[in-house]
Amino acid sequence: MTESKPVLLSGIKPTGDLHIGNYFGAMRQFVELTKEGKYRTFIFVADYHALNTVQNAQEMRQRTRELAMAYLAVGLDPKKVVFFKQSDMPAHTELAWIFDTITTMPYLMRAHVFKDAEAKNKEISVGSFNYPMLMAADILLYDTNIVPVGQDQKQHIEYARDTAEKFNRIFKTDIFKLPEPYVLSEVAIVPGTDGQKMSKSYGNVIPLFASRDELAKCVMSIVTDSSGKRPKNVYEIHTLVRSEDELKKIYEEHHGNYKILKELLIEDLDRYLAPIRAKYESLKDDPNIVEEVLTNGAREARAVSEAKMEQVRRAIGVTI
Ligand code: TYM
């Protein structure tokens, strides 16, 4: 890894069982992009973001371990990627505070997440309200150029860009680079079994590590809409694991026969996911692997984030 390569960074919250939306929307891109060797890559477990909803120590530990194993299972190579835990980097929360001080409430009130909570009359924690600032810190500390994410996170990258510009302007510096989102259009939003965005909070997920039986149950529960040429939700999920050319023929041939189409989807999903599932199971036998990988990643990420933080402290005048 050389310093001159562009930087790729992304994170996932350890908030629940991973689903195929996380995988096709984000994780698969991390793996593919890092294989190319074009980027210096930082991938992290966003545990402090998850704290907004996971407020139980045992659960946090377990979810974090599972997420780290999942990253390894989908093919993330810790020799090529700096893989770490957000909470191991004090710089993230320190910088988030500094960003809070230059950010206004009306600006944060424009965030989709806040607007959704407001529309549903949900009480929102200060941590959730400030979420975009912690995320801006995550991204900007590493001179990130691209951030592979699903469509739902795009606005957060805009927040990071705006915040970088604002900080640079106020403190008359060029410390922060402007990051770009990287969203693959075909998997920008993976639909759930009810057709809405697949999301833990909607209860419409297909788990990434589901057994064949569980897969079958989830697929059978996919809501079919008979108004179009083909059942939209089934088809869209199917395109994740089989080419459209093949699918068009299959869906024409079995027009209206949802049972057969769903059975085919179960088979294709199972074939695609089986090796990932097997790798995940085998990682469970190595109790130290997660700690080892995260400790090494933390060492490297800390060197980068602390160096940036030192520049920030100088720029704002707290280093005398
Ligand atoms: P999180 O944990 O909600 O989701 C992780 C990644 O999965 C993508 N994703 C989807 N993509 C397509 N279709 C879906 N149905 C779907 N559901 C989830 C998300 O877009 C995301 O890329 N805030 C982030 C975590 C984070 C982060 C960061 C990401 C914290 N700091 C810095 C990038 C850079 C989140 O909540 O992801």
Residues whose N, C-alpha, C, O or C-beta is under 5 A from the ligand:
A	BS01	TYM	L9 S10 G11 I12 K13 G21 N22 G25 A26 A46 H49 M135 D138 V147 P148 V149 G150 Q151 D152 Q153 V187 A188 I189 V190 K197 M198 S199
